[in-house]
Amino acid sequence: MRKRMELRSIIDRTHHIRRSDLLVFSTFRNENVRLPYFLKYYRDLGVSHFLMVDNDSDDGGTEYLAEQPDVSLWHTRHSYKRARFGVDWLNYLQMRYGDEHWCLVVDPDELFVYPFCDTRPITALTDWLDASSIRSFGAMLLDMYPKGGIDTVPYRRGQNPLEIATWFDAGNYSIHRNPEYLNLWIQGGPRARLFFSDDPFRAPALNKIPLVKWSKRYTYVSSTHSLLPRGLNLVYDEWGGEKASGILLHTKFLDTLALKAAEEVARKQHYAEGQEYLAYAKRLADGPDPWCKWSEKYINWRQLEILGLMSKGNWA
């Protein structure tokens, strides 16, 4: 609640939000190159309104979003780190505007994929979840990457990043259960083998719960990795079956990463003083190729289900 004082409204169109609308919440900094496709992707899925927090961008993204008729926008110059990496800002906005709405919390480099997303709008998924009395939906973060050096092909503003970052690791993941919050903890993929090969347990977590039928009583604890009440983290079947789940296609590995890594290393606003971005900056200097002989080229969600990375569960 205290962190709400750090947000300044740039444009407030929340009076347009209807009771049935699905809402996207996101925090960003200097992501203007990604924002046009980000909005297009989620509009095409059926998202009705975007509630965005700009952490002091200077690349024109703020001005671009302010012109979008389905965006409400806030600005802050305050510390991303001291707001628990933006969680406090979005928790407040969800408490105020997201109560009893399906809310999707994603970064501008994350593309949400769910069962039947090629033929059904996201509201078909949330209607089924409502009918099944399910209030949270899990999605593993799947790092996408190009074949060849990360900086070989330039990314154009508004371009589908999957035209460049078309590959992913089909395996190479470790999973264990967090006894405190009951969520699964997933690590691995190209970030573990490329940037944290000497200590894979320091690799970023890949488990997320981005889609929630929000209530004022809920709160994210650590990014979208875990929530309170703890029961919302049980997005997996404890008895050996499969619950429906999705994927977040993570398109960080474009030629824009080197500049982003250098900026974030200097700012030290990310987890563990930006050690993740420090690892990126050091390794990117060698021009690594994330592709390997076990890489899979992305086709569609059905491929991801066959590989066991997501599931349609009993949704038919």
BELHU-V225667 format. One record per residue. RES is the residue in three letters. PHI is phi in degrees with one decimal (* if undefined). PSI is psi in degrees with one decimal (NA if undefined). Layout:
res & phi & psi
RES & PHI & PSI
RES & PHI & PSI
//
This chain:
res & phi & psi
MET & * & -36.7
ARG & -64.8 & -35.1
LYS & -70.4 & -13.7
ARG & -62.8 & -25.5
MET & -69.6 & -13.9
GLU & -86.1 & -7.9
LEU & -98.5 & 130.8
ARG & -115.5 & 125.3
SER & -70.8 & 126.8
ILE & -92.2 & -48.6
ILE & -150.0 & 125.7
ASP & -115.0 & 106.5
ARG & -113.0 & 21.4
THR & -65.7 & -16.4
HIS & -67.8 & -13.2
HIS & -83.9 & -10.6
ILE & -70.0 & 129.7
ARG & -99.5 & 161.7
ARG & -59.8 & -30.9
SER & -91.6 & -0.6
ASP & -72.0 & 139.7
LEU & -91.5 & 133.8
LEU & -116.2 & 141.2
VAL & -105.8 & 134.1
PHE & -119.0 & 136.6
SER & -156.0 & 144.4
THR & -110.6 & 141.5
PHE & -149.6 & 161.9
ARG & -147.9 & 123.0
ASN & 51.0 & 57.2
GLU & -119.6 & 25.2
ASN & -56.0 & -34.6
VAL & -64.6 & -27.1
ARG & -95.9 & -23.8
LEU & -59.9 & -41.2
PRO & -59.3 & -43.6
TYR & -72.9 & -35.6
PHE & -55.0 & -49.9
LEU & -64.4 & -43.9
LYS & -60.7 & -45.2
TYR & -59.0 & -48.5
TYR & -77.8 & -29.8
ARG & -62.0 & -42.4
ASP & -64.2 & -28.5
LEU & -76.0 & -21.4
GLY & 115.2 & 15.2
VAL & -70.7 & 138.0
SER & -97.1 & -31.3
HIS & -153.1 & 143.8
PHE & -115.5 & 129.4
LEU & -116.0 & 110.3
MET & -120.0 & 140.6
VAL & -115.4 & 118.9
ASP & -94.6 & 117.5
ASN & -91.0 & 65.0
ASP & 64.6 & 49.9
SER & -69.5 & 154.6
ASP & -134.4 & 25.0
ASP & -112.6 & 11.1
GLY & 93.8 & -4.3
GLY & -64.3 & -35.5
THR & -62.5 & -46.1
GLU & -66.3 & -38.7
TYR & -62.7 & -48.0
LEU & -66.9 & -34.2
ALA & -62.0 & -22.0
GLU & -88.5 & -7.8
GLN & -85.1 & 127.1
PRO & -69.3 & -16.2
ASP & -109.9 & 22.0
VAL & -119.3 & 132.6
SER & -109.2 & 136.0
LEU & -132.8 & 134.9
TRP & -122.3 & 154.9
HIS & -126.1 & 145.7
THR & -148.5 & 141.5
ARG & -100.1 & 0.6
HIS & -77.3 & 172.1
SER & -69.7 & 122.5
TYR & -61.4 & -41.5
LYS & -63.9 & -45.3
ARG & -74.1 & -14.1
ALA & -92.2 & 25.2
ARG & 53.8 & 49.1
PHE & 59.0 & 43.9
GLY & 84.0 & -8.8
VAL & -62.0 & -41.9
ASP & -62.3 & -40.2
TRP & -64.0 & -47.3
LEU & -72.8 & -34.1
ASN & -58.5 & -41.3
TYR & -65.1 & -45.8
LEU & -64.4 & -37.3
GLN & -68.1 & -38.9
MET & -61.8 & -40.2
ARG & -79.7 & -40.4
TYR & -114.9 & -14.8
GLY & -99.8 & -2.9
ASP & -55.6 & 123.7
GLU & 64.8 & 19.2
HIS & -106.4 & 149.8
TRP & -72.6 & 124.4
CYS & -119.7 & 131.9
LEU & -114.7 & 118.2
VAL & -106.1 & 114.1
VAL & -142.7 & 154.3
ASP & -88.7 & 161.3
PRO & -62.3 & -15.6
ASP & -102.1 & 16.7
GLU & -117.1 & 127.9
LEU & -115.3 & 116.3
PHE & -78.1 & 128.2
VAL & -122.2 & 133.6
TYR & -137.3 & 165.0
PRO & -56.2 & 133.7
PHE & 67.0 & 20.3
CYS & -65.0 & -16.1
ASP & -81.6 & -13.7
THR & -129.7 & -13.2
ARG & -128.5 & 138.1
PRO & -68.6 & 163.5
ILE & -64.2 & -24.1
THR & -67.9 & -24.0
ALA & -65.4 & -39.3
LEU & -65.2 & -48.5
THR & -68.0 & -32.0
ASP & -62.4 & -42.5
TRP & -66.8 & -40.5
LEU & -63.0 & -41.4
ASP & -60.3 & -46.4
ALA & -63.9 & -26.6
SER & -94.8 & 4.3
SER & 57.5 & 40.1
ILE & -108.6 & 128.1
ARG & -109.7 & -2.9
SER & -144.5 & 148.1
PHE & -137.7 & 121.0
GLY & -87.7 & 155.3
ALA & -152.0 & 128.0
MET & -79.8 & 140.2
LEU & -80.4 & 119.7
LEU & -112.4 & 111.1
ASP & -71.7 & 123.8
MET & -101.7 & 147.9
TYR & -153.7 & 160.2
PRO & -85.2 & 166.8
LYS & -94.9 & 121.1
GLY & 107.9 & -178.0
GLY & -60.6 & 148.9
ILE & -60.8 & -32.7
ASP & -99.6 & 15.7
THR & -71.0 & -43.7
VAL & -108.6 & 120.3
PRO & -70.6 & 139.4
TYR & -90.4 & 129.0
ARG & -95.2 & 143.0
ARG & -57.4 & 130.7
GLY & 86.7 & -6.0
GLN & -75.6 & 148.0
ASN & -67.2 & 115.7
PRO & -64.4 & -20.1
LEU & -73.0 & -9.5
GLU & -70.4 & -21.2
ILE & -107.9 & -53.8
ALA & -89.6 & 83.9
THR & -106.9 & 0.1
TRP & -116.6 & 157.6
PHE & -153.7 & 164.8
ASP & -86.4 & 122.1
ALA & -77.7 & -21.8
GLY & -136.2 & -152.2
ASN & 72.0 & 44.1
TYR & -128.0 & 142.7
SER & -112.7 & 142.6
ILE & -133.6 & 130.9
HIS & -144.6 & 163.5
ARG & -95.4 & 131.2
ASN & -82.1 & 113.3
PRO & -69.2 & -20.8
GLU & -78.1 & -47.7
TYR & -107.5 & -3.6
LEU & 72.3 & 3.0
ASN & -82.5 & 160.0
LEU & -79.5 & 149.5
TRP & -120.0 & 115.9
ILE & -116.5 & 133.5
GLN & -137.9 & 164.4
GLY & 128.0 & -154.8
GLY & 75.7 & -167.9
PRO & -64.2 & -30.1
ARG & -67.6 & -37.0
ALA & -68.4 & -44.6
ARG & -79.4 & -24.8
LEU & -92.7 & -43.1
PHE & -109.1 & -17.9
PHE & -131.8 & 34.6
SER & -64.3 & -27.4
ASP & -80.1 & -19.2
ASP & -153.1 & 75.8
PRO & -61.7 & -19.7
PHE & -73.5 & -9.8
ARG & -91.6 & -3.9
ALA & -64.9 & 150.4
PRO & -59.6 & 149.1
ALA & -73.1 & 142.0
LEU & -110.1 & -5.1
ASN & -83.4 & 131.8
LYS & -142.4 & 155.0
ILE & -127.8 & 77.8
PRO & -83.0 & -19.1
LEU & -115.7 & 117.6
VAL & -140.7 & 137.0
LYS & -77.6 & 98.6
TRP & -74.0 & 152.8
SER & -139.1 & 149.4
LYS & -58.8 & -18.1
ARG & -84.7 & -6.3
TYR & -94.5 & 159.7
THR & -157.2 & 139.2
TYR & -75.7 & 141.3
VAL & -100.4 & -47.5
SER & -136.3 & 101.9
SER & 48.0 & -136.2
THR & -105.3 & 22.1
HIS & -75.3 & -31.9
SER & -153.4 & 153.6
LEU & -131.8 & 165.8
LEU & -122.9 & 140.1
PRO & -62.4 & 153.4
ARG & -62.9 & -25.8
GLY & -60.4 & -24.6
LEU & -67.0 & -18.5
ASN & -82.8 & -6.2
LEU & -85.4 & 67.3
VAL & -95.3 & 17.2
TYR & -130.6 & 160.5
ASP & -87.4 & 121.8
GLU & -76.0 & -10.3
TRP & -112.6 & 19.1
GLY & 97.6 & -2.9
GLY & -88.7 & -160.4
GLU & -130.2 & 129.0
LYS & -94.5 & 152.6
ALA & -60.6 & 140.2
SER & -152.0 & 168.5
GLY & -127.6 & -164.8
ILE & -139.3 & 143.5
LEU & -107.1 & 107.0
LEU & -71.3 & 114.4
HIS & -99.0 & 111.8
THR & -104.9 & 38.1
LYS & -66.1 & -31.8
PHE & -85.3 & 71.5
LEU & -119.4 & 178.3
ASP & -67.7 & -11.3
THR & -76.1 & -11.1
LEU & -67.3 & -38.4
ALA & -60.2 & -45.7
LEU & -65.1 & -41.3
LYS & -63.0 & -43.3
ALA & -63.1 & -43.8
ALA & -61.2 & -41.6
GLU & -63.5 & -45.4
GLU & -74.5 & -29.5
VAL & -62.4 & -41.9
ALA & -69.0 & -37.6
ARG & -75.9 & -32.8
LYS & 55.0 & 42.3
GLN & -103.7 & -0.5
HIS & -101.4 & 174.4
TYR & -53.5 & 139.7
ALA & 55.3 & 46.9
GLU & 58.0 & 31.3
GLY & 74.3 & 27.4
GLN & -61.7 & -31.9
GLU & -61.8 & -46.2
TYR & -72.6 & -28.7
LEU & -64.9 & -39.9
ALA & -64.5 & -39.0
TYR & -61.7 & -49.3
ALA & -60.4 & -42.3
LYS & -66.0 & -45.2
ARG & -75.1 & -34.4
LEU & -65.5 & -23.6
ALA & -62.6 & -22.0
ASP & -89.8 & -1.9
GLY & 61.8 & 52.6
PRO & -70.0 & 149.6
ASP & -104.5 & 111.3
PRO & -71.7 & -14.1
TRP & -69.6 & 142.9
CYS & -143.0 & 174.8
LYS & -68.0 & -14.5
TRP & -96.9 & 3.3
SER & -67.2 & 145.5
GLU & -115.5 & 140.5
LYS & -87.8 & 130.2
TYR & -69.5 & 134.2
ILE & -115.9 & -62.7
ASN & -165.7 & -178.4
TRP & -65.8 & -30.5
ARG & -64.3 & -36.9
GLN & -60.2 & -43.4
LEU & -65.4 & -33.9
GLU & -69.3 & -43.1
ILE & -58.2 & -37.7
LEU & -77.8 & -5.8
GLY & 81.6 & 17.0
LEU & -90.0 & -17.8
MET & -151.2 & 173.6
SER & -150.8 & 146.1
LYS & -88.7 & -5.3
GLY & 56.3 & -131.0
ASN & -103.4 & 20.4
TRP & -86.2 & 118.3
ALA & -115.3 & NA
//
